[in-house]
Amino acid sequence: MGSNQSKNEALEALQQFARASAELAGERVPLLIRAREAGASWTDCGRALGLSKQACQAAYAKWKREAYELPIPDDQDPMFTA
């Protein structure tokens, strides 16, 4: 495992990746909502994310809980009515 990167450089790269991932993760729910409002099906959204329809719906519910302090319960969420 030879590398020209120092330990500190490698750790800094990991920290940058973690920050970027966290920033992008915050966009998942709004992007899914926009896609659904534009007429995309759960199958379409899942395909775009490399997931099945069911996995996309489950991921949305999980991401919604993570993104919002008081998320809308799934049975009251308009995203699940269409």
Buried (B, 14 or more C-beta within 10 A) or exposed (E): EEEEEEEEEEEEEEEEEEEEEEEEEEEBBEEBBEBBEEEBEBEBBBBEBEBEBEEBBEBBBEBBEEBEEEBEEEEEBEBBEE
